Amino acid sequence: MRTLKFLGMWAKMTLVAILAMVVEIATITTLWILAPVAAITVLAWAAVTAGMWREWRAHATGYTHQITDLRRERV
């Protein structure tokens, strides 16, 4: 189930990145401006993909998020 959720989230994120690239290509006509903007988009996509993959692998190997200590300040 986690794999399907991961693939669904990754597919949505990839679709958004592709749409961003299409908009960038359609609106920016100068190659010297388009290249860095497209590189930033690709790097952001790669960073988020790597983070999602690491989270998926952590959960696949049994890691769970849990709060072990809840502290409240008394007034």
Secondary structure as the mmCIF struct_conf table of DSSP 4:
data_model
#
loop_
_struct_conf.conf_type_id
_struct_conf.id
_struct_conf.beg_label_comp_id
_struct_conf.beg_label_asym_id
_struct_conf.beg_label_seq_id
_struct_conf.end_label_comp_id
_struct_conf.end_label_asym_id
_struct_conf.end_label_seq_id
HELX_RH_AL_P HELX_RH_AL_P1 ARG A 2 THR A 27
HELX_RH_AL_P HELX_RH_AL_P2 LEU A 31 ALA A 60
TURN_TY1_P TURN_TY1_P1 THR A 61 GLY A 62
#
